């Protein structure tokens, strides 16, 4: 077990060099990079589709999946620049892969770069991609116990998105427990409730992003 841990630490330390380079690229371009992490089916791609219809900024997406290009194709159909990255079994994206992907994207007029990470609440939280911050996405059908079961992601996240709130009348989801657990792990983290069918909550999400983008650009000019 000790050897496995040592190898993992070495891999993460090496990848941190790439994360630093990615972070510098984002700083130079004034682009806000957001690492979106959530389980399969929680609504990450739908969130990005709905964001495109309301955002006052342009954005691009690096799509992480084990196989297929279906998510990138969905986004391309909405005129969103998206690059699919297939990990071929790896449970997360890594910074060296993101750096390579950036070479295929044009960030000249892009305000935000989203990384839709591989559907997983564990591994993606452990790796720094060079992002400005992580966002945790959880859906009501998954159950309210996810923050305490997967605390690393919720501790690190600078926003928690609760999706599929339109299903609350139909699923067993203790919203008060979910909110209390998020607050216990990350007291200042905003929780945005989203119904991506009606679009409820999307404006709040876009406003949050716009504010963070303004902060980054103002800091870069200072």
N, C-alpha and C positions, 0 to 999 in steps of 0.2 A: 504493500500500500504506500509506503514511504517513497518508493521509486516512482510510482505513478504520479503522486503529488508533486514531486520534484520536476518531473518532465512537464506537467501542466504549467507549473510556475515559470519554467523556462520559455515555453511557447508564448505565454501571456506577456512576459517581459520583452520578448523579441517583437511581438505584435505592437507593443506600446510605441515603438519607434515609428511605425507606420501611422499610428493614431496621432502622434504629434505632428507629422507631416500633413495629414489630412486636416487637422485643426488649423494649421497655419494657412493652408489653401483656402479654407472657409473664411478665415480672418482677412486674408488679402482680398478676397472677392466680395466681402460684406454679406456673405450668404449664411443664413441661419440653418444649421443642420439639426434635424430632429430624428431621433431613433425611436420608432414606434414599435412597441413590444406587446404581444398579446397571444392568447391561445388561437389555434385554428378555428375559424368560424365566428370569431368575436366581432367581426365587422371592420377590420382594419382597411381593407380595400374600398369598401363602401364609404367609409369615413373620408378617404381621399377623394373619391368621386364627388361627394357632397361638398367637400371643401373647395373644389375647383369651381363650383357654381356660385360661390359667395365670396371667395378671397379677393382682396384688392391687390394682391401680389401674385406674380407668376411663381410656379414651383415645378420642380422635377422630382422624380422618384427612382430610387434604387429598390427593386423588388427582390426580396430574398425568399426562395422556396427550394424544397428538395428537388422537385421536378416540375415540368411544364412551364409554359410562358403565359398561362391564362390570365393571371392578374395584370401583367404588363399590357396584354392585349386589351383588357377591359379599360385600363387607364388611357391607352392610346386612342381608343374609340371616343374618349372625352377630350381629345386633343391635349393630353397631358404627356409631356416627355417622360418616358419611363424606360428603364433598362432592367431586364430580367437577369438575375444571377441565380443559377441553380447550384446548390451545394452538394448534390449527389450523395445525400445521406448525412451530412454534417448538420447539427442541430442549431447552428447559429452562423451569422456572418462575422467575419474578422476584418480588421482594419486594412490589411494588405490587399484583400479582395475589393474593399471599398475604394482604395486608392487606384487600383486598376480600372474600376468601373468609372471613376471620375474622368478618366482620359477619353471616354466615349460620350460624355455629356457636355453640353454647352451651358455654362453658368453665367454668361455675360449679362443676361437680363433676369436671372432667376433670383428671387428673394429668399426662398426657402427650399432646402433639399431635404426631402423625407427619405428615410431608410425604413422600409417596411420589412422588419426582420422576420426570420423564419418563425412560424407559429410555435411558440414555446415560452413558458413563463420562467424557465430556470436559466439555461445556458446563455441566452442573449444578454441577460442582466450582468453577467460576469465579464463581458468583453467591452472595452472602450474602443469605439470606432472613430473617435475624433469628433463626436457630436457635441453640440452645445448642451443638450440635455436629452434625457429619456422620457418617454410618455408611456404609462401603463394603461392598457386597454383591457377592460373586463366586461363581460356581458351578463345580463341577469340569468339566463339559463344555466350558466356555469355554477351558480351558487354563490352565496355571500361570504364563504369562508376563505376565499382565495388570498386576501392580503396576509393573513397570518400563516397560511400554508406556504406561501412563496414570498417571504418578507423582503428579500434583497431587492427585488424589482420595485416594490412599493416604497421602500426606504429611499431608493435612488431617484425615483420619478419626480419630475417637477410639475407634472399634472397627471391626474388619474381620470380616465374617461370611462364612465359607466354607460354602456350601450344597451340597446334593445329594452329601454325602459317602458316602451309600449306593451311589452309582454308581462309587466308586473302583475296585472290582474290574473294572469294565467299560469304563472310559475311560482314555486316556493322560493322566495328571495326576501331575506330580512334586510331591508335597506338600512335600517338604523344600525344593525350589527356591522354591516359593511362599512358605513361611514365612520363608526366608532373605531373600528380596527384600523382603517386608513389613518385616522387622526392620531391613534396611539403610536403608529410607526413614523408618521411624517406630518406633524401638527400643522405646518404652514402650507401644505400641498393643496391646491385647488382641486375639487372634484366636480367635473362637468357631466351632467346627465344628458344623454343623447337618445333621441328617437330619429333614426336615420331614414325612416319611411316618410314621416311628416317634415323632417328637417329641424325639429325642435332641439335647441341646444347648439346647433351648428354655428350660429352667429356668435355665441359666447366663446366657442372654441376658436373661431377665426379672430375674434377680438384679442384673445389671449396671445395667439401667434403674432398678430400685428404689433402688439405691445412689445413682445420680446424681440421682434425684428428691429423695431425702432430703437430699442435699448442697445442692441448690438451695433447698429450703424452709428448711433451717437457716440458710443464708447470708442469705436474705431476712428472717429474723426477727432476725438479729443486728444 
